[in-house]
Amino acid sequence: MKISALQIARAAYQPKLPKALQGPVKAVEGAATESVGNQDDIKALFPNTYGMPVITFEAGEAKELPAFNVGVILSGGQAPGGHNVISGLFDGIKSLNPKNKLYGFILGPGGLVDHNYIEITPELMDQYRNTGGFDIIGSGRTKLEKEEQFEKGIEILRELGIKALVIIGGDDSNTNACVLAEYYAAKKYGVQVIGCPKTIDGDLKNDQIETSFGFDTACKTYAELIGNIQRDCNSARKYWHFIKLMGRSASHIALECALQTQPNICLISEEIEAKEMSLDDVVTYIAKVVAARAEDGNNFGTVLIPEGLIEFIPAIKKLIAELNEILTDPTTGEGREFANAEEQINYVKNTISKTNFDILDSLPEEVARQLCLDRDPHGNVQVSLIETEKLLSDMVAAKLNKWKDQGKYNGSFSAQHHFFGYEGRCAAPSNYDADYCYSLGYNASRLISNDKTGYMSVIKNTTAPAAEWIAGGVPITMMMNIERRNGANKPVIRKALVELDGAPFKFFAAHREEWAKNDCYVYPGPVQYWGPTEVCDQPTKTLKLEQGK
């Protein structure tokens, strides 16, 4: 493998650890917990792992521990810092006993079921420290939710003498980790399951989890690209750039990038839903900003659009919910099979309610077809495939032409389109993510050595210097509620959406009119690894605003 100059230099970086993890630890237990919703239902589904206390680690006394082995899985989409979680876990178990071994399951949860694994050796681990990506063992999206999968998994775990399995993933992956922990606890199999909070979307957070790993690096990467576009935009002065940003279920990435770059427009899906805005309302809002800037001679600007925007427009959200329902086979939970596209579209038209049919019929033909046809294996609409940025710019152009005919607009409008997603998922982690992820992995080793299962590794107080970070664990059941998924009610970790009464959104809302009218662009530049603390070691603006820093 060819190694770049940056990777060679970066390999020497030693991530920082919370003071509590720099030596032996003791687990301090808090009060019993309960789930965020549907307490009786969640308790009934998870009788062996419900109600456990929050754990905080403090300095303790050294103990000799017998050798044990650990398995690790990378699950779901990539996020910067995944390799550092594994390196922290590797170093953590080796510090407990040098004979401990770490096994990685190849290509995600499917590797556990298919018994596809490698041993992670010191030589292998050293190639991936402080690097982006998940390529040390790969990732996958196989869901662990069936008894036969659990039983296939226990076969290889026993064969390898694995005491604990660490699942690194987002809300769905950690929901699966919780289900697996409960199953193994109920069966008294003696295998622990620990989760780690990953997702660049930023929607896996709550009172216990300050941020999901990868969010910091991804947002800084996107913000650099947005800043570059804004510099070009302010130089050419002839294009409106419509920039869609990854983050299907929440607008955290769009909001953080707006705070970092100060674009002319940033749409926040959660606000659009709260205000019950229609698609035409959104288009009108953008067109008014375009027209107002044109009056000042500025026929250019930037628009940030969350990937999942269309799902938050109330009328379209109801339409998508019904489409997801009718295009899912209730007996299998998988997408219905059709002979061809026309058969599928006819089925939708003949099955869907009149109200939602009228909404579907009002959409541009291409978008309507995407909503009906482009489904994932479970029958759900693939929002990322809908070119929302192009849809909005086309509709804005049509409205501006109408206003021009009415004498309400006298500018020129030309659009460029961008979608930033994969560009940020495998970036080399920022100092923050390198430290945070390493601490999450090292902390997971301490949860294992304290015989915990059904817990998520958590690191708190992360706007302070790393030595002051607080390490511990939170029961995964504490974050769960019941939601409708694939035509059935299922226990899932509740997603964290942008809070409209939260400090980050309030700061944005207080400044967006000025940003819309004037050229207040900020050009953050690339992620920095060396230099002054204020350049290299800053957490996201979202995290700082949330914690009043």
N, C-alpha and C positions, 0 to 999 in steps of 0.2 A: 504494500500500500504506500503510495506517494504521500509524504507528509509536508504540509506547507510550513513556511517560516513561522507563521502565526501559531500553528498547532504545536510546533516544537517549543516555542517560547511559552505558550499557554500551558503545556504539560507540566511545567515547573511550578505553576501556581498552586499553593496549598490553601484550599478553602478554609475559611474560619468556622469555628464551632462555638456554640453557647458555652459559657463557663461550666454549666451544670453537666455537660457531656465530656468535659476534658479529663475526667477521671471516673472512678467508680460512682454509681448512682444508687439512690433508693427511691422507690415509687411512693409518692404521697397521694392518697386517695381523697377525692372530694365527695360530695353528696351523691346519692343515687340520681340517675337521670331518667328522662322520659323523651319520647319522640316528639318532633315538632308538630305533628298532627296525627289524627286517627290512633290515639294512644292504645285503646283497647284492641284494635285490629293488629297493630304492629306488635304488641306484646304477645298476642295469641300466635302470631306467625314466627316470632323469635323468642320463645320462652327461655332459651339457654343463654342468650346474649343480650337480652333487654334489661335496661335499668342499671347497667354497670356504671361505676363512678368515672368521672374525668380524672386522669392521671397527670400529675406534675412530677418531673424528676428533679431531685436535689442531690447535692454531693453526699456520697455514702461511703461505706467501707468495702474494700476489695474482698472478693470471694472467688474461690477456685470453682470453676464450672467444668463439668465433663464436656468432651467434644460433641458437637452437634452439627448437622448440615441444614442449610436453608435453600429454598427455591425462590426464584424471582421471575415475574412475568411483566412485560410491558404490554399494556392493553389500550387499544383505541388509537386515535390520531397522535402524531408525534408532537412533542413540546420541548423547547430548549431546556436542558438540565437533566434529562432522563439518565444519561450516563453518570452524572454526578450523584444521583440517588443510589445507583448501583455501586459506585465506588465508595460512597459513605457507608452503605450496608456491608460491603466487602471488608472495609477497614474496621468497621465496628465489630463484626463477628470474629475477625482475626485478633482484635485486641482482647476479646474475651477468652479465646483459646486459639493459638496458632494452628491447631489441627482442624479447626472448623472449615467446612467447605461450602462454597456457593455454587449452585447449579442454576443456569438460565434456561428457561423453556423457550424454544424457537418459534418465532412468529406468533406470539401472543398466547392467549388461553388455549388455542388449538394445539399448541405444543405440549401442554399438560395432558390433554385428552389423547393425543396421538403418541405420547411418550417420546417426543422429539426434544432433545436437550443437549447442552454442553456444560462442562465444568468451566467456571470462570477462574482462570489461573492468574497469579500476579502479573505474568508477562502479558496476558491478554488485557487485563484491566488497565495496565499502564498505557496502552495504546489509545484509550478512550477517555481518559480523565480530562475534564473541562472542555469536552467537545460537544457539538450539537448532534442531533439525530438520535435514533434508536437502533442504529445498525449493528451494535454489538451482538444483539440476539434477535433484532427485528420485532415488529409489533403486529397485532391482528385484532379483528373485531368479533371473533367467536364469543358468543354469550355463554357464560357458565350458569345454566339454570335448570338443567335436567339431571335427574338422579343417576342415569347411566353415565353421564359425564363425570359426576362426582366420584362414582365408583371406579371409573377408568383412571381418574386422577390419583386416587388413594393407592392404586396398584404401583404406580411409578414412584410415588412419594415414599412408600414403604421400602421399595427396592433400593432406593438411593439413601435411605435412612434420614429422610428430611423431617425435621422437627417443626418447621414453620414455612409458610408460603407468603411471600410479599407480593401483592398485586399493585402495580403502579398504573393508575388510570384516573379517568374522570368520574362523573356522578354515576353513570351506568355501570362502569367497571367496578366501582367501589360498592355499588348495590349488589353486584354479583359476588364480590368478596364477602359481603355480609351474609348473603344466602349460603355461601360455601362454608363460612365459619360456623353458622348455626347448624348446618347439616353434619359437619364433622364433630361438633360438640355434642349433638343429640345422639350420634352413633358412638360417642366416646372413642373416637379413632386416635385421639392424642396428637392431632396436627393443628397448629395454630395458623390463623390467617390474619395478616396485617395489611392495611391499605395505605397508599400515599396519594395525596391530592394533586392530580395533574390535569391541566387543560389550559390552553392559551385563551380560551373564551372568557375566563375569569368568573364563570358562573358556579363554580364549586367553592363557595365561601359562606361563612356564617359567623356567629359570635365566637366560635372556637377556631375556625380556619380563617386567617386574615387574607390569604390570597392563594390561588392555585399556582403551582410552579409553571414557568414558561410564559406567563402573562407579561411579566416585566420585559423580558428579552423580545418577545414577539411585538409588543407595542412599540418598543424603541426602534426595532427594525422597520416596522411600517411607518413610524413617524419620520424616520430618515427619508424614506421614499416619498412620503407626502411632502416633506420639506423641499426635496429636490424638485418635485412637480410644481410646488408653489413658487419656487425661485424661477423656474422656466415660465410659469404662468405670468408672473410679474414682469418677465423680460419680454416675452412675445406679445403680451397684452391682446390676445385675440381668441383665446379658447376658454370655455368652461370645462373643467375636468370633473367628471363624475366618478368617484372612487368608492367601490364597494369593498368592505372589509369583513374578514372572516368573523364569525360569531353568530351562529344561527339563532340560539334561544335567548340571547341577551345582548345588549348594546355596550357592554363594558369596554370592548376594544375600541369601538368608534368614539366613545366618550373620552377615554384616556388619550387617544390620538388627537382628538380635538383640543384637549387641555394642553398637549405638548406642542401643537402646531398652529392653533388659532385660525382655522379655515373660515371661509365666508358662510358656509352652511354645514351643519352636522345634524342629521336626523337621528332622533332617539326613539326606537321602536316603542318602548314602554310609555313614553309621553303620548305618542300617537294613539296608542290603545286607550290610555286614560282619558284622552280628550275625544275619543270616538270619532277620529278623523277618517274621512273617506279617502280613496285614492286621489280623487279630484282635489280634495282639501290639501293634500300633500303637494300635488303638482302646482296648485295655486300659490302656496307658500313659497316654493322655490322660484316660480315665475315672478312674483312680486319683488323678491330680492334681486333677481336678474334685471328687472326693469328699473328698479331704484338705482342700481349701480350704473346702468346704461345712461341714466339722466346725468350722471357725473362724468360721463365719457369712459367708463370702465366696463368694457364688454368682455370681461374675463372674470374668472373666480374658481373656487374649489368647493365641491359638495362631497361630504363623507356620508356613506350609506351603510347601515348594518346589513349583513348578509340576510338575516331573517326578517327584514322589515315587512315584507308582504304578508307574513303570517300574523303580524300584530295589528294590521288594519282590521277592525272588528268584523266587518262584513265578510272579508276574505278569510279571516280566521275561522268563522263559522262554516264557510264553504269548504275549507281544507279539512276541518274536523269531520265533516260528513263524508268527504271523499276518502279520507283515511279509514273511516268506518266501513263504507260500502265496498271498498277495494281490498279489504282484508278478509280472508277466509276465516270465519269464526271457529271452525273446528281445528285448524292448524296454527292460527295466528300469523300465517304467511300471506303474501300477496296472492290474490286470485289469478288464475291462469286464463289467458285469452288467446285465441288463434291469431289475431292480428290487431293493429292499432284501431282500425275502424270498429271492430267488434267491441273493444274496450270503451271507446268513446260513446257508442250507441248504448252500451250497458249503463254508463254513467248518466246519459241524458234520460233514459227510461226509468232510472231508479232514484235519482236525486230529487229532493223536494223542490217545489216551484220557486220558492224564494231564492234558494241557492242556484237553481238553474238560471234565473234571471241575472244574478250576479256574474255567473260564469259566462253567460252570453254577452255581457257588457264589456268583458275584457278583450284586449287585442287577441286576435286568433292564435298567434304564436304562444302567448302566455297561457291561454286557456288549454291549448294542447299539452303544454309542459305540465300543467297542474293535473291533467287527466292521465298522462302517459308515463312521465318520468317518475317512477316509484323506486323505493329501496326494496330489499327482499321481503320486508314486513308490510309492504303496501303503503308506506308513508311517502308523502311528496318530498322530492329532493330539492329543497329550496335553493341550495347553492347553484343548481343548474339553471335557475331562472335568472336571466340577465336583467336584474332590477335596475341597474345603473343605466342600461340602454332604454328600458321601458320608460323610466322617468324622464330622461333627456328627450326622447321622442315626444312624449306627452307635453313636456314644457315647451318644446319647439312649436307644437301645434297650437298651444294656448297663446304663445307670443305672437304667432302669425295672425291669430284671430284678433288679438288686441291691436296689432299694427293696422289691420283693416278698419278697426274702430277708432283709430287715432290715439290709442292709449299707450302705445309703445313705439319708440323710434330708434331702436338700437339694432345691433347685429348679434346673432347667437350661433355659435359653432361649438360642438361638443366633442370631447375626447373621453374614452372610457377605459377604466382600469379595474381589476379585481386583485386585491392583495390577500392571499391566503397561504399557499404553500411557501411563499417567499419568507415567511417568518417562523414556520414550524420547526425547522431544523437548524436555526442559526446557532452559532457558538454562544453559550449562555453568558449573560452579563455577569459582572462580579456579584450582584445581588442574587441572581438565580444560581450561580455556581456555589455560593455559600449556603443559600437556603436549601437547595436540593441535597447537597452533601450532608447538611444537618438533618434533613428529613430521613435520609437513608441510615445515617449513624444512629439516629434516635429510634428507628425501627428495630435495630439490633438490640436496643435496651428494652423495648417492649417485649421482644422475643425472650430475652434472658430473664424477664420478670413474669414469664408464663402467661402473657396476655393474648387474647384472641378476640376477633371481632372489633378491633380498634383501628383507628386511623392515626398515623403518625402526624403530630402537629407541632409547629414551631411558631411561637407568638412573640409580640413586642418587636417586630422586625423593622420598625423605623429607627430603632436604637442601634448602637454598635453591636456587632454580632455577639460579642462576649456577654451582652446583657439580654440576649434572646432567651425565651422561656421554652423549654422542651417538655413534651409529654404526649398523651394520647387521649383521644375522645372516642367513645363507643359509636360505631357507625349507625346503630339503631337510633341514636339521638337525633340524627339529621333526616330521618325518614318520615314519609307520609304515604297515603294511598292516592294514586293517580290513574287515570284512564290511559292505557297504552295498548295499541294494537287490538282494540276491541274488547279489552278486559281490564278489570281493576287490578293493579299491581303495586307492591311496595317498592318505592323508589326514593332516592335521596332528592330532597327538594332543591330545585335550581334556584340560584340567587340572581334575581333580575336587578337592573338599575333602579335604585330607590330615588323616587322623584323628590322626596324630602331629605335626601342625604346631602352631605356637604359637597361632594364632587359635582353632582348635577346642579345644585344651587349656584355654585361658582360659575359653571358653564352658562346657565340661564341668565345670570347677571351680566355677562359680557358678550353674549352672542349678537346682540343688536349692533354693538360697536364693531365686532369682527365682520358682520355682514356688510356694513356700509364702507368701512375703511380697509386698507391693506395692512392688517396687523400680523401678517405671517411671521411665524417663528421657524427657523431652520435648525433642527436639533443636531444634524450630522450623524455619523455612524456611532454604534456602540463603542465605548472606550473602555479599555482594560487597565491602562496605566496612566497615571497623572494625578492631578488634585482630586481630593475626595468629592468635591462638589461636582466634578465631571464624571467620575468613575463609579461612585458607590451610592448613588441616589436611588431610592425606591421609586415606584410610580407616583405620579401626582395624585392618582386616585387614593392610594394607601396613605399618603401624607395628609390629604384633606380629610379622609375618614378619621384619622387619629389626631386631627387638630394640630399638625406639625407645620 
